[in-house]
Amino acid sequence: MYEHIVIAGAGQAGVQAVDTLRRKGFTGKLSMVGDEPWLPYQRPPLSKKYLAGALERERLMIRPAQFFAEHQVDTQLGRRVSEILRREQRVRLDDNTLLAYDALLLATGSRPRSLAAPGAELAGVHVLRTLADADRIRAECAPGGRMVIIGGGYIGLEVAATARGLGMEVTVLEMAERVMSRVTCLEVSRFYEAEHARQGVRIRCNETVRALHGDSGRVRAVLTEEGGEHPADIVIVAVGVAPRDELATGAGLECDNGIRIDQHCRTSDAAIYAAGDCANHFSPHYRRRLRLESVDNAFEQGATAALNLLGIPTAHDKVPWFWSDQYDLKLVIVGVCQGHDTVVTRGAAAARSFSACYLRGGELIAIDTVNQPKDQMAARKLIAAHARPDPDKLADAAIALRDTL
Ligand SMILES: Cc1cc2nc3c(=O)[nH]c(=O)nc-3n(C[C@H](O)[C@H](O)[C@H](O)COP(=O)(O)OP(=O)(O)OC[C@H]3O[C@@H](n4cnc5c(N)ncnc54)[C@H](O)[C@@H]3O)c2cc1C
C-alpha cells in the first residue's frame, strides 16, 4: 500500500480519485495540487446556467470544503506542479518546494487551443475553460451586444444559446461544412443549425478566420478568408482543446495526443497514473486508443486509477457518454461514432425528439439522442453488448430500442 499519493490537478478526475481512495479505505497521506485558486468545480455549467447567471458559484463546487477537511486531503490550491523528478519520486511546485510521492496521479485536464490569427490578443477576445474565463465573458455580455463565436463545436454552440438568452446578437463562424462535425452526423448537425437559426443565431459554415480587427486595443470585427467581415463587441474562441501533458512529456513519459495509459490508468512509469482529459487510453470495446473530453470519462478514469492505486486491479472499459444542453434540447451522445458505415434515425426532428443510431458492419457503436432519455438509457446496454439491431425496426420509433434486436 502506498503511503503518500499526490494528485496533480484539482478537477473532475482528481476529486473522483480522492473520493474513491478514501471511500475504499486509503489511510495514507493524500495531497491534491491545483493551479486554480478554487476547490474542484464543474465546468459544464460555465457555458450554460452559470454563464446565464442562473447558477451561483457555490453550486459549481463538486464537493464542499468540509469534504476535503473530513477526508484529510492536503489541498494546495493556486499552486502548479512544475516538474516531475521521477528518479527521486518528487514533484516540484511553482514556488520551488518539493513534494515526495509514492504514487502520482496526473489529472491535469486540457487547455483551449488558441487562434493563430492576427488580432487574437485584442481585449474582448476570450476562451472558455475556467470559472475566471466565464466571469470575464459574463461581465462583457449585454443585451444588444454583438458576440462572434469562432468554432461551431458543442462549447461554441452552448455559448451561442446562452448568449441569445442574454439578448445578444450572435454569429458563429465554423470553418467546416457543418457544425459539430467532429462528433455527430449530418442529420444532427443540420438539426442544430436550423434550431440556432430559428433562435436568431447567424451560423456561417465554410468560413475560416483570417484576422481580428480592433479599435484602441479592443476587438471590433472578425474577418474571414472568404471575405466576410463580422462586427464584434466580444469574441469567443472555441476551437477545441489540447491535453495538458507538458508535465508528462517533460518527465519522459510516453505521450501521443495525451498521456498514454494502460487499461489500469498507469502511464509508462509504474508509479505514475493519469486520468481525464489529459489521458489517452486503449478502449477494448472500440479496439483503439481514445482521448475523451467529458465529465463521464474523467469520473470513470479517476475512480479506476484510485482502485488500482489501492491495489484492486480494475480495468477501464466503459462505453463513454457525453451531453450538451442548448436551449431546451438535451443532446446525449453514447459511444463513439467514428468509423460508422450507416446512420439510422428514429423519431422526427420536427418533434424535437429523435435519435441517430450509428452502425458499423451491423453493430450499434454509438447513438446521439435529442430529448430522448429512453433511447439513451437502452443504447448504453446495447452498445456495451455489441448488439446488432434490425435496421428496419431501429428506424421505427414506435418500437422500443431494446426490442430492435
Ligand atoms: C465550458 C465547458 C463546458 C463543458 N460541458 C460539458 C458537458 O456538457 N458535458 C461533459 O461531459 N463535459 C463537458 N465539458 C468537459 C468537462 O468539463 C471536462 O471533460 C472535465 O472537466 C475533465 O476533467 P479533468 O479532471 O480531466 O480536467 P479538469 O476538470 O480541467 O481539471 C484539471 C485541473 O488541473 C489543473 N492543472 C493543470 N495542470 C496543472 C499543474 N501542472 N499543476 C496543478 N494543476 C494543474 C487545471 O487548471 C484544472 O483545474 C465542458 C467543458 C467546458 C470547459
The ligand as an ORCA input file, in Angstrom:
! r2SCAN-3c Opt
* xyz 0 1
  C     -17.376     25.317    -20.876
  C     -17.316     23.815    -20.782
  C     -18.484     23.065    -20.902
  C     -18.421     21.680    -20.830
  N     -19.576     20.973    -20.945
  C     -19.559     19.639    -20.815
  C     -20.763     18.886    -20.862
  O     -21.849     19.421    -21.060
  N     -20.674     17.543    -20.696
  C     -19.485     16.900    -20.481
  O     -19.452     15.675    -20.311
  N     -18.322     17.593    -20.457
  C     -18.332     18.939    -20.608
  N     -17.168     19.646    -20.547
  C     -15.885     18.910    -20.423
  C     -15.578     18.530    -18.989
  O     -15.749     19.626    -18.147
  C     -14.141     18.015    -18.916
  O     -14.047     16.897    -19.768
  C     -13.752     17.634    -17.493
  O     -13.732     18.767    -16.675
  C     -12.387     16.969    -17.486
  O     -11.986     16.731    -16.169
  P     -10.432     16.649    -15.806
  O     -10.361     16.356    -14.354
  O      -9.741     15.773    -16.764
  O      -9.869     18.108    -16.086
  P     -10.279     19.491    -15.436
  O     -11.641     19.463    -14.876
  O      -9.949     20.519    -16.446
  O      -9.263     19.638    -14.195
  C      -7.868     19.732    -14.387
  C      -7.337     20.738    -13.392
  O      -5.924     20.595    -13.303
  C      -5.321     21.867    -13.298
  N      -3.909     21.716    -13.707
  C      -3.433     21.509    -14.950
  N      -2.072     21.410    -14.929
  C      -1.706     21.550    -13.628
  C      -0.447     21.525    -12.949
  N       0.711     21.335    -13.599
  N      -0.430     21.715    -11.609
  C      -1.597     21.891    -10.921
  N      -2.814     21.927    -11.510
  C      -2.868     21.742    -12.840
  C      -6.192     22.635    -14.268
  O      -6.017     24.035    -14.154
  C      -7.570     22.182    -13.825
  O      -8.026     22.945    -12.751
  C     -17.185     21.034    -20.623
  C     -16.009     21.794    -20.512
  C     -16.075     23.158    -20.588
  C     -14.798     23.968    -20.463
*
